[in-house]
């Protein structure tokens, strides 16, 4: 069984610690845990890990956020991975900082990376993990906010949250979306 796990973000040193790059941060945390490093390939940095007999094909698109669908579609076809085995990890302004939710489908919510994936796959029925980055910005400053760095306090709080997200990804490939939503999303509500 193969799974495509895609962390959304932008390449370039100026974007490394921005809210929009939390998808990259979560996948990097997963790679650290398994002791693998990504290699540059077509449209993305990629890595493979094995977990409980499953192969996880990890993708960090190099297409920039607004063209993320190009990398998703390419590796989905290249690796012959079915839609139900795809998980896209992304930032979300609608969730408070540090909260994380897994869903089997949904709208793009104004997120350009998700919008492009939806356009190129022709569906909204792919699983996604949404990491809350909060929405503490004045009206009209959404782009500046998501492209700004996390605060020092947020960075300090992140390691256990990133670890929790890694557990959510491993649960998704081990027990499926329904069981993962029940345990993972419930756990987060109690915080």
ChimeraX attribute file (.defattr): number of C-alpha atoms within 10 A of each C-alpha:
attribute: neighborCount
match mode: 1-to-1
recipient: residues
	/A:1	10
	/A:2	18
	/A:3	23
	/A:4	25
	/A:5	25
	/A:6	28
	/A:7	27
	/A:8	30
	/A:9	28
	/A:10	24
	/A:11	18
	/A:12	9
	/A:13	7
	/A:14	11
	/A:15	16
	/A:16	18
	/A:17	17
	/A:18	19
	/A:19	26
	/A:20	29
	/A:21	24
	/A:22	27
	/A:23	25
	/A:24	24
	/A:25	23
	/A:26	25
	/A:27	25
	/A:28	20
	/A:29	17
	/A:30	21
	/A:31	18
	/A:32	11
	/A:33	11
	/A:34	13
	/A:35	9
	/A:36	13
	/A:37	12
	/A:38	16
	/A:39	13
	/A:40	13
	/A:41	13
	/A:42	13
	/A:43	19
	/A:44	24
	/A:45	17
	/A:46	19
	/A:47	18
	/A:48	19
	/A:49	14
	/A:50	11
	/A:51	11
	/A:52	8
	/A:53	10
	/A:54	14
	/A:55	15
	/A:56	21
	/A:57	20
	/A:58	24
	/A:59	27
	/A:60	31
	/A:61	27
	/A:62	21
	/A:63	18
	/A:64	19
	/A:65	21
	/A:66	17
	/A:67	19
	/A:68	28
	/A:69	24
	/A:70	21
	/A:71	23
	/A:72	26
	/A:73	15
	/A:74	14
	/A:75	21
	/A:76	19
	/A:77	11
	/A:78	9
	/A:79	12
	/A:80	12
	/A:81	17
	/A:82	14
	/A:83	16
	/A:84	14
	/A:85	19
	/A:86	24
	/A:87	24
	/A:88	23
	/A:89	30
	/A:90	27
	/A:91	26
	/A:92	26
	/A:93	21
	/A:94	13
	/A:95	16
	/A:96	14
	/A:97	20
	/A:98	18
	/A:99	18
	/A:100	26
	/A:101	21
	/A:102	24
	/A:103	18
	/A:104	16
	/A:105	12
	/A:106	14
	/A:107	12
	/A:108	15
	/A:109	11
	/A:110	10
	/A:111	16
	/A:112	15
	/A:113	21
	/A:114	25
	/A:115	19
	/A:116	19
	/A:117	24
	/A:118	19
	/A:119	12
	/A:120	16
	/A:121	16
	/A:122	9
	/A:123	13
	/A:124	17
	/A:125	16
	/A:126	19
	/A:127	21
	/A:128	24
	/A:129	25
	/A:130	23
	/A:131	28
	/A:132	20
	/A:133	25
	/A:134	18
	/A:135	17
	/A:136	12
	/A:137	12
	/A:138	8
	/A:139	7
	/A:140	8
	/A:141	11
	/A:142	14
	/A:143	10
	/A:144	10
	/A:145	20
	/A:146	22
	/A:147	17
	/A:148	17
	/A:149	18
	/A:150	19
	/A:151	12
	/A:152	9
	/A:153	8
	/A:154	13
	/A:155	11
	/A:156	10
	/A:157	13
	/A:158	16
	/A:159	13
	/A:160	11
	/A:161	15
	/A:162	22
	/A:163	15
	/A:164	16
	/A:165	27
	/A:166	19
	/A:167	14
	/A:168	22
	/A:169	26
	/A:170	18
	/A:171	17
	/A:172	23
	/A:173	24
	/A:174	15
	/A:175	10
	/A:176	14
	/A:177	22
	/A:178	13
	/A:179	13
	/A:180	22
	/A:181	19
	/A:182	11
	/A:183	12
	/A:184	22
	/A:185	17
	/A:186	12
	/A:187	11
	/A:188	13
	/A:189	10
	/A:190	6
	/A:191	6
